[in-house]
Amino acid sequence: MQLTKEEYSKMYEQQGTKTKWWITFPKAFVIGGLICALGQVFINAYSALGADEQAASALATITLIFISALLTALGLYHKLARHAGAGTLVPVTGFANSVAAPAVEFRSEGYITGLGAKIFIISGPVILYGILASVVAGLYFYISA
């Protein structure tokens, strides 16, 4: 099927949705802020239970990751993300969701070929390029020192 630029533009305009940025931006800001505030509540709670600042921060991060993965497994994280947009993608909860979602989606294929293989679809490249970036930065600082 050959389309001219005008035909393609017309199809794009018909199918595309107009984003109401004056609504979506504040919602993303507020919901992302609430996720971060919830993290601070967990830090304060763990500190009150006797954890030092570093341990309380780690425990709060682990708790947010667990909640995100649980909401993903229950099919609720996607509903929240529809309203919050980038507000749910920026915090650590978005990364947890992106790791858990493929695993949940492919669980019907079994634990090895479904869950085990698909869970690394997102995290694999992030880990790979994160390590690569740290090696390059380490070499740069080693050579420049």
C-alpha positions in Angstrom: 0.0 0.0 0.0 1.5 3.3 -1.1 0.5 6.4 0.7 1.3 10.0 -0.1 2.5 12.3 2.6 -0.8 14.0 2.6 -2.7 10.8 3.0 -0.4 9.7 5.8 -0.8 13.0 7.6 -4.6 12.8 7.3 -4.6 9.2 8.7 -2.3 10.4 11.5 -4.5 13.3 12.5 -7.6 11.0 12.5 -5.9 8.3 14.7 -3.8 10.6 16.9 -5.2 11.8 20.2 -4.7 15.4 21.3 -3.0 15.5 24.7 -4.5 17.8 27.2 -1.2 18.9 28.6 -2.7 21.3 31.1 -4.3 18.3 32.7 -1.7 15.5 32.2 1.3 17.6 33.4 -0.1 18.5 36.8 -1.4 14.9 37.3 2.0 13.5 36.5 3.6 16.0 38.9 1.2 15.4 41.7 1.1 11.6 41.5 4.9 11.4 41.0 5.3 13.7 44.0 2.9 11.5 46.1 5.0 8.4 45.2 8.1 10.3 46.4 6.3 11.5 49.5 5.3 7.9 50.3 8.9 7.0 50.0 9.7 9.7 52.6 7.0 8.3 54.9 8.6 4.9 54.7 12.0 6.4 55.4 10.6 8.2 58.5 8.8 5.0 59.6 11.9 2.8 59.3 14.0 5.5 61.1 11.4 5.5 63.9 11.8 1.8 64.2 15.5 2.2 64.8 17.1 2.0 61.3 19.9 4.4 60.5 19.5 6.9 57.6 21.1 4.7 55.0 19.3 1.5 56.0 16.0 3.4 56.2 16.5 4.7 52.7 17.3 1.2 51.4 14.3 -0.3 53.1 12.0 2.4 51.8 13.3 1.8 48.2 12.8 -2.0 48.6 9.3 -1.4 50.0 8.4 0.9 47.0 9.7 -1.7 44.6 7.7 -4.4 46.3 4.5 -2.3 46.2 5.1 -1.5 42.5 5.7 -5.1 41.6 2.6 -6.2 43.6 0.4 -3.6 41.9 1.7 -4.7 38.5 0.9 -8.3 39.3 -2.6 -7.3 40.3 -3.1 -5.2 37.2 -3.5 -2.0 39.1 -0.2 -0.2 38.2 -1.3 0.2 34.6 -4.5 1.9 35.7 -2.5 4.3 37.9 0.0 5.0 35.1 -2.8 5.8 32.6 -3.6 8.8 34.8 -0.2 9.7 36.1 1.8 9.2 32.9 5.5 10.0 33.5 4.8 10.6 37.2 4.8 6.8 37.7 7.7 6.2 35.3 10.4 8.4 36.8 10.6 7.1 40.3 12.1 3.6 41.1 8.6 2.3 41.0 8.5 2.7 37.2 11.6 0.6 36.7 10.1 -2.1 39.0 7.0 -2.0 36.9 8.9 -2.3 33.7 10.7 -5.4 35.0 7.6 -7.0 36.5 5.2 -6.3 33.6 6.9 -8.6 31.0 7.2 -11.4 33.6 3.5 -11.1 34.5 2.5 -11.0 30.8 4.5 -14.1 29.8 3.9 -16.2 32.9 1.5 -18.5 30.9 4.6 -19.7 29.0 6.1 -21.2 32.1 8.6 -20.3 34.7 11.7 -20.7 32.6 10.8 -19.6 29.1 8.1 -17.1 30.2 8.8 -15.6 33.5 12.5 -16.3 33.7 13.4 -15.1 30.2 11.0 -12.2 29.8 11.8 -10.5 33.2 15.1 -9.3 31.8 13.7 -7.7 28.6 13.9 -4.2 30.2 16.4 -4.7 33.0 19.0 -6.5 30.8 19.9 -3.5 28.6 19.7 -1.1 31.6 22.2 -3.3 33.5 24.4 -3.8 30.4 24.7 -0.1 29.5 24.9 0.9 33.2 27.9 -1.3 33.6 29.4 -0.1 30.3 29.0 3.5 31.3 30.6 2.9 34.7 33.5 1.1 33.1 34.0 4.0 30.7 33.7 6.6 33.5 36.1 4.5 35.6 38.7 4.4 32.8 38.4 8.1 32.2 39.0 8.9 35.9 41.8 6.4 36.1 43.6 7.8 33.1 43.0 11.4 34.0 44.2 11.0 37.6 
